[in-house]
Amino acid sequence: MKVTKISHIAIAGDNPEQTRVLYEDILGLKAEGSEAVRQEGVTTHFYQAGESSLELLEPLSAETPVGKFLEKRGPGLHHIALEVEGLDDYVQKLKDAGIVLLSDAPTVGAHDMRIIFIHPKSAGGVLIELCEKS
């Protein structure tokens, strides 16, 4: 069990073209592609930033979690994702410690990674995603 790196920092947004111009044209980040993740209700747009990525989350509808986030808070930081080895062991350890998770078990997210989220009230106000390569 170990955290291997910051996988990505996710930013909720509703203007992917404006973000593309900033990230690619101005900052020179390399686009890694876009992917609809229907079970999470988003289209993800990844940009390589060193060993990590920036992920723009674009909601598929206003009724999705990211759509509701944008309605309530507007565009901005959504979550920080940590890539781990031993996700199932982490899940059990978190549950044993009384840490609140957003689901009972990992699901599949972008890039076919296994993911689970730690609720912000258990993580100092920050939504944290733990992800592991399948």
Phi and psi in degrees as a GROMACS rama.xvg file:
@    title "Ramachandran Plot"
@    xaxis  label "Phi"
@    yaxis  label "Psi"
@TYPE xy
-164.395  153.505  LYS-2
-85.6722  126.418  VAL-3
-96.4147  -29.1594  THR-4
-176.163  167.735  LYS-5
-75.4195  114.72  ILE-6
-70.2854  -54.7209  SER-7
-161.087  161.737  HIS-8
-113.44  123.451  ILE-9
-100.055  136.135  ALA-10
-124.36  122.01  ILE-11
-77.5734  133.446  ALA-12
-153.396  165.324  GLY-13
-128.081  12.9892  ASP-14
-137.284  76.243  ASN-15
-61.3891  -29.3103  PRO-16
-69.0041  -41.7042  GLU-17
-62.1723  -41.6399  GLN-18
-65.0269  -41.1136  THR-19
-59.742  -44.9371  ARG-20
-60.0086  -46.6493  VAL-21
-63.3996  -54.4766  LEU-22
-68.0958  -46.2375  TYR-23
-85.9535  -58.0624  GLU-24
-71.9656  -37.8086  ASP-25
-95.3066  -50.6952  ILE-26
-84.0333  -17.684  LEU-27
77.6158  20.9729  GLY-28
-75.9675  149.349  LEU-29
-89.2647  126.821  LYS-30
-69.9063  131.863  ALA-31
-98.6313  -5.50222  GLU-32
114.743  172.309  GLY-33
-122.057  152.689  SER-34
-153.279  130.086  GLU-35
-80.3341  126.113  ALA-36
-114.284  87.8628  VAL-37
-60.0793  -39.9504  ARG-38
-65.5778  -21.1574  GLN-39
-100.293  -8.87261  GLU-40
74.4197  30.3303  GLY-41
-137.912  159.491  VAL-42
-106.776  129.467  THR-43
-101.531  141.168  THR-44
-126.48  113.015  HIS-45
-102.145  141.046  PHE-46
-130.302  125.884  TYR-47
-69.515  130.081  GLN-48
-135.256  85.2242  ALA-49
68.3986  -131.739  GLY-50
-82.5747  -7.32432  GLU-51
-116.024  -176.879  SER-52
-134.958  157.446  SER-53
-102.505  135.379  LEU-54
-120.608  118.448  GLU-55
-88.7604  125.694  LEU-56
-100.538  117.729  LEU-57
-112.576  118.221  GLU-58
-66.9813  144.42  PRO-59
-77.3236  -23.0598  LEU-60
-159.115  167.488  SER-61
-69.3173  -17.8276  ALA-62
-88.365  -2.39358  GLU-63
-81.0291  164.18  THR-64
-55.3358  -42.2973  PRO-65
-70.8666  -36.0696  VAL-66
-60.7466  -43.2873  GLY-67
-67.4513  -37.6826  LYS-68
-58.2239  -48.4934  PHE-69
-62.9057  -40.2306  LEU-70
-63.3965  -40.9193  GLU-71
-80.2101  -43.8186  LYS-72
-114.309  -18.8532  ARG-73
82.6206  177.45  GLY-74
-61.1321  146.174  PRO-75
159.867  -172.211  GLY-76
-56.386  127.847  LEU-77
-105.481  -52.9568  HIS-78
-158.917  166.012  HIS-79
-115.368  131.705  ILE-80
-109.713  129.738  ALA-81
-109.384  126.251  LEU-82
-81.8535  132.302  GLU-83
-129.053  163.111  VAL-84
-113.977  131.98  GLU-85
88.5745  43.4186  GLY-86
-56.4178  -44.3018  LEU-87
-62.0046  -37.8743  ASP-88
-65.7986  -39.889  ASP-89
-61.9595  -43.9733  TYR-90
-57.9919  -46.0559  VAL-91
-64.1818  -42.7957  GLN-92
-62.3745  -41.1662  LYS-93
-64.1771  -45.2954  LEU-94
-61.9568  -44.1984  LYS-95
-60.838  -31.1966  ASP-96
-86.126  -1.39784  ALA-97
79.1695  17.3438  GLY-98
-75.385  133.026  ILE-99
-81.2239  125.77  VAL-100
-108.247  155.804  LEU-101
-82.5356  -10.0267  LEU-102
-147.408  164.969  SER-103
-78.5699  -25.3536  ASP-104
-146.86  158.627  ALA-105
-60.5826  149.827  PRO-106
-122.027  -177.481  THR-107
-102.124  128.741  VAL-108
-113.797  -157.638  GLY-109
-58.5886  150.962  ALA-110
59.5018  23.6507  HIS-111
57.3775  27.707  ASP-112
-80.0133  144.412  MET-113
-80.8241  131.438  ARG-114
-134.918  155.073  ILE-115
-152.068  147.865  ILE-116
-110.122  139.048  PHE-117
-93.8076  127.566  ILE-118
-61.3729  139.824  HIS-119
-55.7218  -31.3557  PRO-120
-69.1208  -14.6437  LYS-121
-102.232  1.90242  SER-122
-136.449  40.9401  ALA-123
63.6091  28.0102  GLY-124
87.9559  4.30974  GLY-125
-112.306  131.204  VAL-126
-75.6195  122.97  LEU-127
-116.877  130.421  ILE-128
-104.346  131.139  GLU-129
-102.522  131.892  LEU-130
-134.583  148.694  CYS-131
-140.94  136.831  GLU-132
-61.4636  137.705  LYS-133
